[in-house]
Amino acid sequence: MLQSEKRSLLRFLLIYMGSTFLLFSIASWLFYTSSKHHLLDNQKEALKYESQKIETALRALHQSNSNRLVYPVSKTADSAIYDLDKHYIFGTYATPPVLGKKEKHTLSYVVKIEPYYLGAAYLLLSKPIDFTPIRALQRNLVIFMLLAGIFFAILGYYLGRLFIAPMRESIKQMNHFIQDTTHELNTPISTILTNIEMIETFGECEKNSDELKRIEIASKTLSRIYDDLTYLNLNHHYHRQIIDLDMSHLIEERMVYFSAMAEAKRLQVRIDIEPEVRLEIDKNDAIRLIDNLISNAIKYNKPRGLLYVKLTKRYFMVKDGGVGINKKDLTTIMQRFKRANSSEGGFGIGLDIVNQVVNSYGFVLHMQSQLHKGTEVKVQWEK
Amino acid sequence: MGKIIFLLSLSIVYSFAQNEIQEASMDLQSACLQCHQEEQIPSSLVYRRYLMRYSTPERISEAMFRYLKNPSKTASIMPSQFFLKFPMKKKTEMDDMELRQYIHRYIEKFDVKKKLVLP
């Protein structure tokens, strides 16, 4: 799966799962609150029934002439009677509670008695809340949310894949097209370059050396595009050979390769290369990294602009005095097929390749740019 | 020796207190309850009627005071049929303070709080 596909799928899943989770959470919360109230109401109903029994017993007790009035005790709840001024009369509590004061984790029920049997105007009943059914409800809701989460995640994944299928198909077709094109381009480009080299070697056609140079530049550009496209296509399948590479020598070599292009644009080339800078890297990866940065700096440079290439043991830097990049485009410029400037030709794959190489070797890429002033790209070898 | 003096003084204080209680009880008996007993009106029943309507000792005390100061069928706790059989009480001649003291003793005597027990 391509990076862009993964990103789209992830975004879709995040939105889908987020909204589903939010909706389920609200529904579950409403259901939980209503069920909890229902469970507490059931427990309160039991207290109400007990209060009726005690009230009847108080009535009988009020009519008793006995010197010993036995207070009616409930088996399931504590109770107490209060006079009209809410003063405690009698009850089963070890510490008489204040009427109207709510206790935590306790279910209370107050009933007004009239007439005031034994002077009792209020009857208070309370018992600890039975949390067993509430905990069972919570457990069931958590299980339900988990199962629903798993179900909707699977469903979302399949839906997401279904939605990105057309995009995937387009990318696939584009890749196939690039693959076919590059394959077909290889032979003619190689033929042109070999023949130009032969003409230069044997010194024929000196009269037309300018034209020949232009053909050489065009062919090299084509060749580089071909290399880039091949690199992208084979990126996951080609076996890398990590060697102790002399980067100083390689960059000098690549600068010679690009010299014709730089000359054509009359660039002021400044090269500052520290000798014996060596890196553990695949040669093709290194070439793709260097070529893309240098060719971009040439391509987007102004005529007679500055091209500054610097290599040290810590970093490789390419600076140009070209068109520059908008600040808002700087964050997305690394994406494949993304082009901040359409003034020059290209596919928008150069910086994607640079980014891939940088990421696979753990390098750090710094990019600074000012519109109409130029761009500076620095690849730091170590973090 | 010290212990003997302490025990002696304690028993004297106790006997004084007992006398006080007895005297107070005797006072209430002669001033209030005696007539009720002669007329065969159970005082505890009267108190329960007060309790059932007024709930608190303070409210009962006020209601009793009002009735004793100015006895009438409307101020009485007893139903109107009660006065077909029993005569209306005469207005009390006690001063307010003395009357309030007797009412207090009356309420204390018949208070149900003392009688309530847990099984």
Interface residues (C-beta under 8 A of the other chain):
Chain A: H62 Q63 N65 S66 N67 R68 L69 V70 Y71 V73 D83 L84 D85 H87 I89 F90 T92 P115 Y116 Y117 L118 G119 A120 A121
Chain B: S44 R48 L51 M52 R53 Y54 S55 T56 E58 R59 V112 K113 K115 L116 V117 L118 P119
